[in-house]
Amino acid sequence: MPRIDSAQGKVVAAAIIVVLAVGYVIGLWSLLGEWLGALWYLLAASTLVPNWLLGIFAICAIIIAGMLGASLRPTRQAARPTQIHAQDTFFNIKWRWSYDEQARVQKPTPYCLRCDHPLMMKNVGPYGSVDRYECRCDHCGAVACEIDCSLEEFERRVLQRIDQASPG
């Protein structure tokens, strides 16, 4: 529990005194006394069952309803394990990726060997029946490699190289 120094204690005491005085001037205390008297009258009154007993039953019902509500609330999933990040260099490109919970490769991303910025795949025209791509760094202008296959085939080759480089 935080400690209150003497200056803070004096400010808190002064605030309490001001609130009590203002409450007395505007008649708050007599109103509060009336409410407490009405509550006491209600609790002391009797029907077939004493009202104070009904109050105890109501409090118990509220507690049980709260416990039931808490037990029906969905449980939080356990914190996900931290992802394992890896990197390797092949096709003249630095590749970084991570693994998910089932040890599958997630988001292999190419980076420039010179300046370590992400590379962009740029279509530089057709090569026979397949488009030709360059892995180019927009930061330093380096061309890491040229691809003479579809992007899907290149992605398959990258995943194959990652699988070969992965331990286990």
Secondary structure by P-SEA (a helix, b strand, c coil): cccccaaaaaaaaaaaaaaaaaaaaaaaaaaaaaaaaaaaaaaaccccccaaaaaaaaaaaaaaaaaaaaaacccccccccccccccccccccccccccccccccccbbbbbcccccbbbbbbccccccbbbbbbcccccccccccccccaaaaaaaaaaaaaaaccc
